[in-house]
Amino acid sequence: MLTQEMVVTIHVLHKQGKSIRAISDELGISRNTVRKYLRNGGAMPTYQRSPRPSKLDPYKAYLHKRIQAAAPDWIPATVFYREIDELGYQGKISLLRDYVSQFKPVTKADPVVRFETSPGEQLQVDFTIIRRQASQPLKAFVATLGYSRASYVFFFDNERSEAWLQGLRQAFDFFGGVPKEILFDNAKTVVIERDAYGVGEHRWNPQLLLLAKEYGFKTRLCRPYRAKTKGKVERFNRYLKESFIVPLRAELHASGLSLDVLTANGFIGHWLTTVANARTHATTNEVPNTRLQEERTAFLPLPIKSDELTIMRSSAQQRIPIESLQHPLSAYDSLLGVLL
């Protein structure tokens, strides 16, 4: 194919009265070529630049395999980026996001209502269903703090009251304190009868009431048919499924394995610490772990457990060298009396 400059020269020489043979000899091209470009009325040749190699090219086969394994679910670009980054990808996430977006099914996002709360004020909790299969159910207890957006997750094969109570205890230990209020949905294992004693006066599960008394938190229900009032934990449920469940399940499926409670709990702790609570949150534009440090100052303290109290009593009964004391013995006797 001739260059645009060469085509222009052919027409210029022709307008100057030179013959096809003369033009052919002068430009070093065949006479048929000269005739061709004189017949087409001066149309300029178009160039198709060969595609430049992309930093993403070596990873496209891997991405397609992961997309197919996860279908009909979708793995977010942020997860893909972490995975291929570990494989040596040197490009930017924007290049990756633009590429995989063409394969993403179009879905309409539901509106989410959010209510901002002060540090240590509220914890939103929920059970989200991962798999409904009767022989191997998988459900996640999810707890998200209203201020920091720090979250805790633990998997069960049921959502009986014992699972709710265990999840709450473990969440308090994970966060390092107790928020003033826990917001629940209308699960029957949590609230036996809504408005049983009047509007807003509910009949709660007795075991939950004992736990609330032990830890010192208030119980609160979200409005009926308005689960989106728990917008923070609902949004995290979606993030959990997209960024943790779907990639892990796809990886296990590729190896002929299935995701169960034990496996999910084996991976979730590391993911919470290094990914979910370490990322910059889209709403606050801050890292949940960072805001959690501030929120901990407003928490209620964790209750002293019986085994910890036994250790304290044992330590208190040990003989303390008199020469190491900085106050009169009577002061320590008073302190031990308070502890015991």
C-alpha positions in Angstrom: 0.0 0.0 0.0 1.3 3.4 -0.9 1.7 6.2 1.6 -0.6 9.2 1.5 2.3 11.3 0.4 2.9 9.0 -2.6 -0.7 9.1 -3.7 -0.7 12.9 -3.6 2.5 12.9 -5.7 0.9 10.7 -8.4 -2.0 13.2 -8.7 0.3 16.2 -8.7 2.5 14.8 -11.5 -0.6 13.8 -13.5 -2.0 17.3 -13.2 1.4 18.6 -14.4 0.8 16.7 -17.7 3.1 13.7 -17.1 2.1 10.4 -18.6 1.4 7.2 -16.6 4.7 5.7 -17.8 6.6 8.9 -16.7 5.0 8.9 -13.3 5.8 5.1 -13.0 9.4 5.6 -13.9 9.9 8.7 -11.6 8.3 7.1 -8.5 9.5 3.6 -9.1 6.1 1.9 -9.1 4.2 -0.1 -11.6 2.0 1.6 -14.2 -1.0 -0.4 -13.0 -0.5 1.1 -9.5 -0.5 4.6 -11.0 -3.7 3.8 -13.0 -5.4 2.4 -9.8 -4.9 5.5 -7.8 -5.8 7.9 -10.7 -9.1 5.9 -11.2 -10.2 6.1 -7.5 -10.6 9.8 -7.7 -7.9 10.7 -5.2 -9.2 8.6 -2.3 -6.5 8.6 0.4 -5.3 5.2 1.7 -6.2 4.5 5.3 -3.9 2.9 7.8 -4.8 0.3 10.4 -2.2 0.4 13.1 -1.5 -3.0 14.5 -2.6 -3.3 18.2 0.2 -2.4 20.6 1.1 -5.1 23.1 -0.6 -4.5 26.5 0.7 -5.2 30.0 -2.5 -7.1 30.5 -2.0 -9.6 27.6 -0.2 -12.3 29.6 -3.0 -12.4 32.1 -6.1 -12.3 29.8 -6.4 -16.1 29.6 -6.3 -16.3 33.4 -8.9 -13.5 33.7 -11.3 -15.3 31.3 -10.9 -18.6 33.2 -11.8 -16.9 36.5 -14.7 -15.1 34.9 -16.1 -18.3 33.5 -15.5 -20.2 36.8 -17.4 -17.5 38.7 -20.4 -17.2 36.3 -23.2 -16.2 36.8 -21.6 -14.3 39.7 -19.1 -11.5 39.1 -15.6 -11.0 40.6 -14.8 -7.3 41.1 -11.8 -5.7 39.4 -10.2 -5.0 42.7 -10.0 -8.8 43.4 -8.7 -9.5 39.9 -6.1 -6.8 40.5 -4.8 -8.4 43.7 -4.6 -11.8 42.0 -2.7 -10.8 38.9 -0.5 -8.5 40.9 0.7 -11.5 42.8 1.4 -13.1 39.4 3.6 -10.2 38.3 1.2 -7.7 36.6 2.9 -4.3 36.4 0.0 -2.3 34.9 -2.6 -0.1 36.5 -6.0 -1.2 37.8 -7.7 1.2 35.4 -6.4 -0.8 32.4 -7.7 -4.0 34.1 -11.1 -2.5 35.0 -11.6 -1.2 31.4 -10.9 -4.6 30.0 -13.0 -6.8 32.3 -16.0 -4.4 32.3 -17.0 -5.5 28.8 -17.7 -9.0 30.2 -19.7 -7.9 33.2 -23.5 -8.5 33.1 -25.5 -5.3 33.6 -27.4 -5.2 36.8 -29.5 -2.4 38.5 -28.2 -1.6 41.9 -30.8 -1.3 44.7 -30.8 2.1 46.6 -29.3 1.9 50.1 -30.4 4.1 53.0 -27.5 5.0 55.4 -27.7 6.6 58.8 -24.4 8.0 60.2 -23.7 7.2 63.9 -21.1 8.4 66.4 -18.1 6.3 67.3 -19.1 3.3 69.5 -22.8 4.0 69.1 -24.1 1.2 66.9 -23.3 -2.2 65.5 -25.5 -3.6 62.7 -25.7 -7.4 62.6 -27.3 -9.8 60.1 -27.2 -13.4 58.8 -26.7 -13.6 55.0 -27.3 -16.8 53.1 -24.4 -18.0 51.0 -25.9 -21.4 50.0 -29.4 -22.8 50.6 -28.5 -26.4 49.8 -30.2 -28.5 52.5 -27.4 -31.0 52.8 -24.7 -28.4 53.1 -26.1 -25.0 54.0 -23.7 -22.1 54.4 -24.6 -18.9 56.2 -22.6 -15.9 57.4 -23.0 -14.0 60.6 -22.0 -10.4 59.6 -21.4 -7.5 62.0 -20.5 -4.0 60.8 -19.8 -1.0 63.0 -21.8 2.1 62.1 -19.0 4.6 62.5 -15.7 2.9 61.4 -17.4 0.4 58.9 -15.1 -2.3 60.4 -16.7 -5.7 60.0 -16.5 -9.2 61.4 -17.7 -12.4 59.8 -18.1 -16.0 60.9 -19.7 -18.8 59.1 -22.3 -21.3 60.3 -24.5 -24.0 58.9 -27.6 -22.5 60.7 -28.8 -19.3 62.2 -30.3 -20.6 65.4 -30.1 -18.4 68.5 -26.9 -20.1 69.6 -25.2 -19.0 66.4 -26.4 -15.4 66.9 -25.0 -15.3 70.4 -21.7 -16.9 69.5 -21.3 -14.5 66.6 -22.0 -11.5 68.8 -19.5 -12.6 71.5 -16.8 -13.2 68.9 -17.5 -9.9 67.2 -17.1 -8.0 70.5 -13.7 -9.8 71.1 -12.7 -9.0 67.5 -13.5 -5.3 67.8 -12.0 -5.0 71.3 -15.1 -3.6 73.0 -18.9 -3.4 73.0 -21.0 -0.7 71.2 -23.9 0.9 73.0 -26.6 -0.4 70.6 -27.0 -3.5 68.4 -29.4 -3.2 65.4 -31.1 -6.4 64.4 -33.4 -7.4 61.6 -36.7 -9.1 62.4 -35.4 -12.7 62.6 -37.6 -14.9 64.7 -34.6 -16.3 66.5 -33.9 -12.8 67.8 -37.3 -11.3 68.5 -40.1 -13.5 69.5 -42.9 -10.9 69.0 -42.6 -7.4 67.7 -44.5 -4.7 69.6 -45.6 -7.3 72.1 -45.9 -4.8 75.0 -46.7 -1.7 72.8 -45.2 0.1 69.9 -41.4 -0.3 70.0 -41.7 -2.7 73.0 -40.7 -6.0 71.7 -40.5 -9.5 73.2 -36.9 -10.5 72.7 -35.2 -13.9 72.9 -34.4 -14.5 76.6 -30.9 -15.7 75.8 -30.2 -12.5 73.9 -31.5 -10.4 76.8 -29.1 -12.2 79.1 -26.2 -11.5 76.7 -27.3 -7.8 76.5 -27.3 -7.7 80.3 -23.8 -9.3 80.5 -22.2 -7.0 77.9 -24.3 -3.9 78.5 -25.7 -3.2 75.0 -29.2 -2.0 74.0 -31.2 -4.1 71.5 -33.0 -2.4 68.6 -35.0 -3.7 65.6 -34.9 -2.2 62.2 -38.3 -1.1 60.8 -40.4 -3.9 59.3 -40.1 -4.3 55.6 -37.3 -1.8 55.6 -34.2 -4.0 55.9 -32.3 -1.3 54.0 -32.2 0.7 57.3 -29.4 -1.7 58.0 -27.7 -0.3 55.0 -24.1 -0.6 56.2 -24.3 -4.3 57.0 -26.4 -5.0 53.9 -23.8 -3.3 51.7 -21.0 -5.3 53.3 -23.0 -8.5 52.7 -22.8 -7.8 49.0 -19.1 -6.9 49.2 -18.5 -10.1 51.2 -20.1 -12.2 48.5 -18.4 -10.5 45.5 -14.9 -10.0 47.0 -14.6 -13.1 49.2 -17.1 -15.8 48.5 -17.2 -15.7 44.7 -13.4 -15.7 44.2 -12.8 -18.4 46.8 -15.6 -20.6 45.5 -14.4 -20.3 41.9 -10.9 -21.2 43.0 -12.1 -24.2 44.9 -14.4 -25.2 42.1 -11.4 -25.2 39.6 -9.8 -27.8 41.9 -12.9 -29.9 42.2 -13.6 -28.8 45.7 -16.6 -27.1 47.3 -16.9 -24.3 49.8 -18.0 -25.4 53.3 -18.2 -23.8 56.8 -14.8 -25.0 57.9 -13.0 -23.8 54.7 -14.8 -20.4 54.8 -13.8 -19.8 58.4 -10.3 -20.8 57.7 -9.8 -18.0 55.1 -12.1 -15.3 56.4 -9.9 -14.0 59.3 -6.9 -13.2 57.0 -9.2 -11.6 54.5 -10.9 -9.4 57.1 -7.6 -8.2 58.4 -5.7 -7.6 55.2 -8.4 -6.7 52.7 -11.9 -5.8 54.0 -10.9 -3.7 57.0 -7.7 -2.5 55.4 -9.2 -1.0 52.2 -10.3 2.6 51.8 -14.1 2.5 52.3 -16.0 4.0 49.4 -18.3 6.1 51.7 -16.0 7.4 54.4 -12.9 7.5 52.2 -11.0 6.2 55.2 -9.6 2.8 56.2 -12.0 0.9 58.6 -9.1 -0.3 60.7 -7.9 3.3 61.2 -11.4 4.5 62.2 -11.7 1.5 64.5 -8.9 2.7 66.6 -10.9 5.9 67.3 -14.1 4.0 67.8 -12.6 1.7 70.4 -12.2 4.7 72.8 -16.0 5.0 72.9 -16.7 1.3 73.4 -18.0 -0.2 76.6 -15.4 -2.5 78.1 -15.6 -6.2 77.6 -16.8 -8.1 80.7 -14.3 -10.1 82.6 -14.7 -13.7 81.8 -14.7 -16.4 84.6 -11.4 -17.9 83.5 -9.8 -14.4 83.5 -11.2 -13.7 86.9 -9.7 -17.0 88.2 -6.3 -16.0 86.8 -6.6 -12.6 88.5 -7.5 -14.2 91.8 -4.6 -16.7 91.5 -2.2 -13.9 90.8 -3.7 -11.9 93.7 -3.0 -14.8 96.1 0.7 -14.9 95.1 3.1 -13.4 97.6 4.4 -10.1 96.6 7.9 -9.1 97.8 7.5 -6.3 100.3 10.6 -4.5 99.0 8.9 -4.1 95.6 5.8 -2.4 97.0 5.4 1.4 96.4 2.5 1.9 98.8 1.5 0.6 102.2 0.2 -2.9 102.3 -3.3 -1.6 103.3 -3.6 0.1 99.9 -3.0 -3.2 98.1 -5.5 -5.0 100.5 -8.1 -2.4 99.5 -7.5 -2.9 95.8 -7.6 -6.7 96.1 -10.9 -6.4 97.9 -12.4 -4.5 95.0 -11.2 -7.1 92.5 -12.4 -10.0 94.5 
